[in-house]
Amino acid sequence: MCGGAVDVDQGCRAATSGEAADRLAVSSTLPPMSAAAAAGTGFAARVVAWQKANGRHELPWQQTRDPYHVWLSEIMLQQTQVRSVIPYYQRFRTRFPTLEALAAAPMTSVLEAWAGLGYYARARNLHLCAQTIVRLHGGQFSGDSQINARLPGIGRSTAAAISVFAFGLRAAILDANVRRILARCFALDATPSPAADRRRMWALAEALLPTTDIEAYSQGMMDLGATVCVHRQPACDRCPLASVCRARQQGRQAELPARMPKKPLPERRESVIMLTDGRRVLLERRPASGIWGGLLSLPEIAAGSVEALAQRHGCRLLATIELPAINHRFTHFRLTLSVLRADVHLVAHAACEDRWHWLPLEQTAEAALPTPIRRLLLSLRPTGAGTDSGR
């Protein structure tokens, strides 16, 4: 749900060579704790008690058992922090108050409501999932996590969250926050087999589930990972699991969970054209698949075709100028966009294909645009055109 602080406290500093030797000696005498041993220490009871006293209780999606609202919040929270999600969640619910309303909405409306939140495949899968539930399941989520896990865009952990928070059923949630707690508390080192590590982690998460207070336990694990057992500088002095945490006993909080070495991201370069008459800009809807799928964006086109593009859309080309390049990082690559601004005079409204759209600059904040393109266009809006919607 949330990232942690960026500094490393005294308890998590890298060990000196002498400290490393001491740590190895401790590690050899403290094997990883088993789920059975954890149950004997009251692992779940500690988490439940902490959540009831110190956890988060006022998040908007905690005030409902509606499966649609629970599912929506879980999808939005994937790889996105709580403070960023809250306003999107509230606006999305206002615009699409029911699952049926979402299923009936055009994809363009869904993308407009999602624009700026990133990872747009989530929005496309959200729409497809809503349509699938309406078409095949009578508009109702099942309480069975295995059934929900087969729906578009819903994985095992998200399906479990729906079962827990909408239906009060026992199911194991294993998001990044929970994985971090388990890896540290049980001193789980990575093996050469990531698949085996995942199976081990799931088995442990399921073995630890309490028979009662499943909602408080599940929320407590996510809250602990988001606010206490954070990625850097965990607040071990405030953790209810500190006395049974193997990583803390071994001084290995900074090492666990083990992180895969990051490979250098490949670089891609593209050129786009900003065709504008000063009040509007010409945009093209991108294909449904691929980066920024279904969003409006500046057209990719060779510089020599600028005049042809202008004429095709009823414009006379006045001048062109190179704008500063835009750098944007995706999960799997870095993108550099070269931007050529083409100032035009609109002579006549030419008939446009469906994928082309003249966007008034004052509507930039509300349009379904990639974040870097929105930022660029916001800088072009006429003075007094209004303020950003906050997305």
N, C-alpha and C positions, 0 to 999 in steps of 0.2 A: 504493500500500500504506500508507504512513505519511505523516503531515503533518510539516511542518518547524517550526523555531523561529519566534517571533513578532517578534523584533527584526530590524533591518536593520543589517548591519555596514558598516564604512567603505567597502568595495569596492562596495556596492550603494546608497549614499545617493543621493538625488535630486540631479541636477547643478544647479549654479548656472547663470546665463545664460551666463557665460563658458565654463564647462565644457561646456554644451550646444553652443555653437558649435564648440568643439574636437572634440566627439564627432561632430558632423555632418561635419566635415572628414575625420575618420578614416573614418567610415562610407562616404564617397564614394570612398575609396581602397581599401577592403576590402569587395568585394562578397561576398554569401553564398557559402560554400564548397559546392562540388558534392560528390556522393557519390563521384565518381571521385577528386577531390582528397583526400577524407577517406580513401579506401582507400590512397592513397599515403602518408598519415601514419601508417598502422597503426592506424586508429580501432578496429577490432574487436579487434585484438591487445592494445591498451592496456586495453580493457574486460575482456577475458578474464584478462589477467595480474592486474589489480587485483582482480577477483572472487575468483580463487583465493587471493590473499594476504590480502584485506581484506573480502571480502563475507560475507554471512550463509550459514552452512552447517548450523545446528542447528535450524532451524524444523521442526516435526513433519511437515509435508507434503513436506519435502525428503528424507525418509528412505524414500521409496516411489516406485515407478513405476506403481502401480495407478491406472488412468485415473479410477476413481471418486473416489479420494482427491484426486487432482490437481484434478479438476473441482470437487469440494466446496470445496476451499480457495480456488480462483479465484472462485467465486460469493460466498463469505463475505467475501473481501477487497475486493469492489467497494464503494467509498465507505466502507470501514471499516478502521480501523487494525489492524496486526498484533497488537499487545498485547491488543486487544479480541477478536480472532478466535480466538486460540489456545485458550482454555478452551472456547469453543463448539465448535470443530472437534473437540477431543478428546471432549467429551461426545456430540456428534452421531455420531461414529464408533462409540462404545460402544453407543449406542442403536440405530443402524442400521448394522451392520458391513459390509453389502454393498449394492450397488445394488438387488438383488432385495428385500432387507429394506425398503429405503426405498420401493420401488414398491408393496409390499404393505401398508405401514402406512397407517392412516387419516390424512386430512389434519389432523385435530385433534392427533394425536401429533406430526406434523412441526411444526406451529405451536407446540406446547408446547416442543419442543426449540429452536426458533428465537427464542422470545419474549425480547425485550430487545435483540436484535441490530439491529432496525429494518429498514426497507425490505422489508416482508413479501411484496411481490410476488416477491422472490427465492425465498422459501420455497415459495410456490405453484408457481412455475415449476420449481423444483428437483424437486418431487414429480411434476409433470406430465412433466418431461423423463425422470425415472427410469422412469415407466410407459411412455412412448413408446419408450425404448430396449429395455425388456423385451418390449414387444408387437411392435415392428417390426424390431428389430435383434438379436434373440436375447440380449439382456442385455449386449451388448458395444459399447463405443465403437469408432468407426473411427479409424484414424490419419490419415485425410484431413480436414484442417481445414474444407474446403468442405462436406463432409457434416455434420460436427458443428455447423457454424455455422447449419444449418437446424433444429436442435433447439430446443425451447422454452427461452427464457431464456439461450441461448448466442449471443454475438455473435462477430464476426470475431476479436477479440483473445483472448477466452477460448478459442475453438476452436484458435487457434494455440498457446496455452499448453499445452493438452492434447496436441497433436501434439509439441511440444518436450519437455515434461517427462515424459510417459508413454511416448512412442514414439521420442524422439531424432531427430525429423525437423525439417528446416529450415522455419521459418515465422516471420513477423514478428509480434511482440507490440507493441501500441501502446496501453498504458494511460497514465494521466495522468503518471506518472513518466517514461516514455520520451518522451512528447510534449514535456515540459519540457526534457529534455536536448537533443533534436533542435532545438527552437526556439531554444535559446540557442547551441548549438555551431555551428549553421548560420545564425544571425541571420535566422530566418524571420519576417518581418513578416506580419501578417494582411492579407488583401485583402478587398474588398467581398463576396467569395463564400466563405462558410464551407465549402460543398461542395467547391469547388476547393482550398481549403486542406487539407481532409481527404485528398483524392486525392494532393496533393503530399506530404503527410506519410507516407502509406502507401507511396508509391513510394520515398521516401527510406529508410524503415525496411526495405523489402525489398532495396533496392540495397546496404545496409550489411551484410547478413547474411553471416557467415563460412561457409566450406565445412566447417570443423571446429569443435569445441568449442561447438556451438550452445547447449547447456544452460548452460554457464558464461557465454557471451555474453548470453543472454536474462536469466538471473538477475542478471548484473552490471549490465545496464542498469536493471533495476528496483531493485536495491540502491543504485546510484548516485543515482537519483532520490529514493529514500526516505531516504537518510542523508547525502548530500553535496550534490547539486544540488537542494536543497530549495526550496520556494516562496519563503520569505524567508530571508535571511542564508545563501546558499549558501557552503559551505566550499571555495572555489576553490583554496585552497592545498593541499587534500588530493585534488583531482580529477585523475585520470590524463589527462583531456582538456583540462586548463587551457591547455596550450601551443598547442592548435589551436582553441580556443573563440573564435568571432567575437564573441559577446556580451561576453566578458571583454576582448578586445582593444579593443572599442568602448566599454567601460564601461556596457553596457546590460543587465546581469544583472537589475536590478530591473524593467525594462520587458518582458522576454521570459520566457515567451510572453505575447503581448498578451491582456489580459483584457477580456471583453465587459462594458460597463457594466451594473450590476445594476439591475433595475427594482424599484420598491417592491412588496413582496408584498401581495396582497389580504388582507383580514381577513374571517374567518368567525366567527360566534358560534353556539353550540349550548347547550342546557340538558339536563342529565342528572340522574337520580334515583339516590341511593344508598339502597336499601331494605335495612335491616339489623336483625337482632334482637340485635346485639352479638357474636354468634358466627359468623354467616353473612351473606353479602350476595347479593342477587339480581342475576344478570348475564344478559345477552342476547347470543347469538352473532350477530355482524354478518354481513351478506351477503358472499358470496365476493368480489364486486368492490367497488371503492371503498376508502376509507381504512380501515385496520385490518381488511381483508377476512378473514373467517373467524375472527377473534379474539373472545374473550369481552370484553364491556365493559359499563359502566353503561348502562341503557336511556335513550334520548332520549325524553322525554315532557313534555307541558305540565304546569305546576305544578298546575292544577286537576284533573288526572287521578290525582294521587298516591293518594288514598283508594281510587279504583276499582282501581288497580293492586294495592294492598295486599289488598283484598278478593278480587280474582281469584286471588291466590296464597295464600289461607287465612290472612291476617294482619289484625290489628286495629291501626290507626294510632294511635300514642301521641303523637308530637310531630314537628315538622319544624324544621330550622334551615339557614340559608344558610351554606355553607362558602366559604372563599376560592376565587376563580376559578382555573382552571388554564390556563396559557398554554403552547402547544406549537407549534413551528415545523416545518412540512412543507417539502418542496422548493419547492412552488408557492404556498403560502399560509400564513398564520398563523391558528391556531385558539385561540379563547378559550372554555373550557367553564365555564358556570355550574353549580355543583353544589349540589343540594338534598338534604340528608341527611334521611331519613325513618326514625325509630325505630319499630319495630313489635313486636308480640307475635305469635308464630306460634301460631295457634289450631289449625289442622289442615293437614296436607300436602295441598294441592290438586294434582290432576293437571296437570302442566306440559307444554306443547308442547316439542318437541325443542330449540327454540332457547333456552329458558329454563333457567337452572342456578343452584341455590343452592350457592355456593362457601364452604366453611369457611375462615375467615380465616387459619388456620394453613397453608393450602395456597396462599396468595397467591403465594409466591415461585416455585412450580413451575407455576402455571397459565399458559395462553396468553393473556396480557393485554397491552394496549398499555403502554408504559413509564410514561406519566404516571398511568394508572389504577392500575398496580401500586404506584407510589410512594404514592399516596393510600391505598390499602387496607392497605399495610404499616404505615401510621401508626395504623391502627385495631386491629391485632391485639392480642389480650389479652396482658398481661404474662406472659413465660415461654413464649410460643408458639413459640419457636425463632428462628433467625437466617436472614437472606437466603441464598439459595444462591450468591450472587455474580454472578448474571446482570445 
